[in-house]
Amino acid sequence: MRPLPSHRRNLFGPPSRAGRSTLLIGLACVLVGLVSVTRAAAQDFTIGGVPVIASWRVEPALVNQANAIVVTIDAGANGQPPDLAMLSASIVYGGIETAVELAPTETGEWSAEFTPPQVGAYALRLSGAVSGETIDLTLPLGDVRSTTLSLPAIQSDAPHVPGQAAPQTNWLMILGFAAAALMLVAAVLIGRPKR
């Protein structure tokens, strides 16, 4: 029995080289779409004109997973970063404020161990005085997520809580999924044998 001409091959038969490349590109695009979870943006604030950045040590932060708040502060005009030891620090989440102790690290950052107990928006509140300047800052941290896999909400109807960022649609993730789906469809169509 002689083989079928290439235009009459079974769709599930061995793919051509172009079909394999297209399929691999399509799968890569799908993976990019799935992994397009954006890192929570670290927020910039200043203490004495010096930028201060607060973020989670491990992002995305997961509920009931040990983590830490990391505060990075640049050197001031005198070449030394402001000493944060005189500030009181607390984590604010869901209307609850929990005191934490910032300690300097070997890398010049300040850190406080913290295990987030619930899903939601968190912030670091710094208050006190540094070099004669009264400080009362609330630095937003990335949202804490559940440890189970779930799709993100496209729109949140939750009421706005003062002091927390307003809920927003994650357009980057939605665009990533749409682009991945389009690339997968294109890969299938391009890789199909011609009739």
N, C-alpha and C positions, 0 to 999 in steps of 0.2 A: 504494500500500500504506500503510495507516495504522499509526502507531507502536503498540507494545505498551503495555498499561496499566503503570503504575509498579510494580505488584506482580509483574509477569512479566518485568521487565528482566533482562538478562544481568548476572551478578555482575561482569563485567569491563567493563561499560558505564560511561558517565560517572557518577561518584558524586554523590549529593545533597550539599547544603551541610552537613548534619549528618554525613553519612558522611565527608566530607573533614575536618571538624573532629575527628571521633573518630579518624580515621586519623592525623592530625597529632599529636594528643595521645598516641596509642599509640606512634608513632615517637619522640616526645620522651621518653616514659618508658623506651623501650628504650635510647635514647642515654644517659639518666641512669644506667640500670643498668650500661651498659658503661663509663661514665666514673666510676663510683663507687669507683674505686681510691682508697683512703684515703691521705692524706699520712702519712708515717711520723711518729709523734708525737715531738716534741722532748721530751727528758727534762729535768726541773728538778733542780738540785743547788745547793748553796751553797758559797761560799768566804768565810769571815769573816762569815757571816750574810747575804751578798749573793747573790741568785739568779744562777746561771750556766746558760745554755742552749746546747747544742751541736746542730747540724744540718748537713745538706748544703746547699751553696749552691743547687744545682739538684736538685729532688726530683721524681720518684724518681731516685735515682742509678743510672746504668747502667754496666755493666762496660765497661772500656776506653774510657770517655768522660771527658775532662778535667772535673774538678769541684774543689771545695774544701770544707774543713770550716770552718764559721763558728761562732765562739763569741761569744755575746752576754752581757755582764755588766753589771748595773745599777750605778748609783753607790752608794757606801757611805754611811755616816752623815756623813762629812765632805764629801759631794758629789762625791767622786772615786771612780771604779771601781778595784778592786784592780789592780795592775800584774802582768800575767801573764808578763812577760818573764823572770822568774826561774824559771818552771816549765818542766820538760821535757815535751814533748808527743809522743805516739806514737799511731799508728793500730793497733788490734788487730783481726785478722780471721783466721779459720781457724787459730788457734794461732800465728800469725805477728804479730810486733810490729815496726812500721816507724816510725822516728823522723821527725817532721815539725817544722818551725819555724813557730810562730805569730808572725804579724806584725800590728801594729795597722793598721786601715784608716781611711780618712777619715771613716767613719760611726761610729767609736767601738767597732767590733767588732774581734775578732781573727780572722785567717783563715790557713789553710795550704792551699796547692794540693796536690791529691792526685787521682790517677787510679786508681780501684779496679780491681785486676787480676783479681778473681774475684767470682762471685755469692755472696751470703750476708750474714750479719749482721756489722756493723762497729761499733766503739766507739772513742771518743777517751779516751786515758788521760793524765791530767795529774798530775804528781808534782813535789814540791819544797817550797819554803816561800814564803808570801806574808805579809808583815807579822807575822812570827814564828809563823805558824800552819803546821804541817806538813800538806801536801796530798797525798793519794793517791786521786784520783777516777777512776772509769771511767764515762764518759757514753755511753750507747748512742746510736748514730746509726741512721738508717733503713736497712733492708736494701737491698743493691745487687742490681739485677735484670739479667737478660740483655737484650740489645738485640732479641731476637726476640720476637714476640708469642706468648704462651702463657697458658693458663688457669691460675689459681692452684690450688694443691693445697687440697683441702677439709680434709684432716687430714694431719698429718705424723707419721710413725712414727720420725723421726730421734731418736737419743738426745740427752738434755739435756747440753749442754756447760757446765761451771761458768763463770760470768762472762758468759754470754750469756743473753738472754731465752729462756724456754721457748717452743717452737713452739706457736702457737695457731691455732684455726680462725678464718678471716676471715668472721664471721657478717654483718657489715655488707655485704660484697660479695655474699654468697649471698642475703641478704634483698633487696638491690637488683635482682639478676637475677630473683628470683621475682616481685617487684612489677612489674618491667617486662614479664615474660611474661604475668602476669595482666592488665595494662593492655592489652597487645596483643590478647589473646584477647577482652577486653571491647570493644575498638575494632572488631574484626572483626564480632563478634556484633551490636553496636549499629548498625553501618554497613550490615548486610545488608538488602536490601529485604524488606518484609513480604509474605507470600503470602496 
